[in-house]
Amino acid sequence: MEVALKLLGILFLISRPLISIVQADENSISEIVEIYRPFYTDSELKQYYVEIEKIELRLRKKLKNITGARNIINALNSYIFTDLHFKYQESLDNIGLVSPPSVIEKRTGNCIGLSTLYVCLGKKLNLPLFLVLAPNHCFVRYDDGAEKINLEMSDKGSPYSNKECVEKSKIPIAVIKNTAYLKTLRKNQVLGVLYSNLGVIYLKQKNYNSAIEVLKKSLSLISNIPETHSNLGVAFLTSGHVDEATKEFNEAIRLNPYNARSYSNLGNAYDENREYISAIEAHKKALSLEPQSDAIKNNLNVSEQNAARYYYNLGKKHFEAKEYDLAAQEWNRYLIVNPSDADVHNNLAIIYYLQMNYDLAWKHVELADKYGRPVDKEVIDALRYKSNRYY
């Protein structure tokens, strides 16, 4: 029986901050809310619209005589975080912290929930507020054409410079060209981002069919967010669709070759297909990117165990059937994982002797001896005679 692989923790929307700007248009508020309709009754959604209208009216009065970008931002932040006591809570897989109805009702949201609130209010109040996406995080940007100010939701809307955002996020510059990041997104692409995050929520709930559905929807709207591909790969792999999972993990890696978890999840997919050498290579690449990850170390260890068991048994089967070419092929794969197995070196010495490949036979004689299992004297004598060589 194969050793069961532990899938890495589900990748959240993004894993390293790469910034991109997202703008809501006239219909965005209702379309954003509709994404979360399956979680609410009609009356709950109606109440949301009532509550956001109240906030809009009060903010409109508060901002009536205020001019200047920073003054507007200060007044907005003060009203949301001080007067209304909205709070930030970190989590990307909790529907209650993401969806507009819950954020309004509980006065608590994560970066997506609070940023979406700001963008929706900005549309109602004709304020130039935009969503800015970063791996595993997002924030808001005020951009009136003359001044750009980033508002960090985890810090009560405090202004952050672009340099601070980029340095804090350690953005791999090389991925920017091929991904959606740092690019202005159309309305449908914005909805795609929200569908992608909803897929994360469904993955956390182990509702894999729904996760696959919304992640596919996301990719139909915006196809170049690597984390969406990786999350879809996790959903496919957990559902037993290994080939589809492999395709998605490879696409995630193409878009962002610096994400360790995409490599290790690809290794999991290879392992499921018994492509163990490829699995080990993928896990090793992942470990080179995140050398302290216990999850990746575990996945590598499991793939190595599976590979050793599989290739050893397959080599033994071919050897007993006198299919020596195939036996040598499988045992050489086995030695990639367990190079110090003296018994396998002994067996390969015999195979290569029988095939008259005397140089390789001697090589494995030496390795068998090195690892504590000298080849039988009869084999050595025969090999000396045939090869005219003394060991």
C-alpha positions, 0 to 999 in steps of 0.5 A: 500500500502506498504511504498516504501523502499529506497535502500542504496547507491549502494555498490562500489566494496568494503567497507573496505580495505582488501588487495590482490595482482593482477598480469597481464600476457602477455594477460592482457592488451588487455583483460582489454581493451576489458572489456570496448569495449561497451563504445568505437569505434574501432578507439578510442580503436586503439588510446589508443594502439597508446598512451600507446605505446608512453608512453611506449617508452618514459618511456623505455628511461627514465628508461634505466640507472636507477637501484634500486626499489625506483629509478625506482619508483621515475622516473616512478611517476615523468614521469606519474604525473609530466611530463604527468600531470596525476591526481587522481580523486576519484570515482568508478562509473565513466567509464571515470575515470576507463577505460584505453582509457579515462584515457589515453586521459584525463590524469585523473583516479581514483584508479582503472584507474591509478593503471591499467595504472601502471600495464599495463605499468609494463607488457610492461616494464617488471616491477614487478607492481601489482594491490593491491585491497582494499575495495572501493580503490586500489593501486599498489605494486612494488614487485621484490622479494627482496623489496615490495613497495606500491604505493598510486595513490591518493598521486601521487604514494607515497610509503606506508608501509603495516602497514600504509595501514592496519591501515588506512583501519581498516581491519577486520582480521576475514574476510580475511580467506574466502575472496579473500583479501590478496591472490594472484589472477590469471589473470581471477580473476583480470578480475573478479575484473574489471567486478565487478567494471563495475557492479557498473557503470551499477548500477549507470546508472540504467542499471540493466540487464547489471549490473546483466550480468557483476556481474555474469561474475565477480562471475564466475571468482572470487566468494569470493569478498563479495561486488560483491555478495552484488552489484548483490543483489542490481541489483536483488532486484531493478529488482524485483528478491527478492529471488535471491537478498536475496541469494546474500546478505546472501552470502555477509554477510557470507563472511564479517559479518561486512558490515552494508549495506549488512545487511540493503539491506538484510532487504530491500529484506525481507521487499519486501517479507513481512518477516518483523520481519526478515527485522527489525532484519537485519536493527537493525544488520546493525544499530549496525555496522553503528549507525550514518547511516541515510539511515539505520535508514530510512530503519529500520523505513520503515520496522517497519511501514510496519510490523505494518500495515501488522500484525495489519490488518492481525490480525484484519482480522483473529479476525473478522473471529473468527480465534483466533489462527491466530489473536493472532499470527499476533497481537503478531508480531505486538506488536514486533514493537508497544508494547504499543498499548493498543487496541491490548493488549485488543484484545489479552486479549479477545482472550486468555480468549476465549481460556481459556489461563487465564495467558496470558489473565491477562498479556494483561489485565495488559498491556492494563491498563498500556498503557491507555485502561482498559479492559471492566468490563464485560471481567474482571469479566468473567476472574475473575470468570473463573480463580479464580483470582482477578485483 
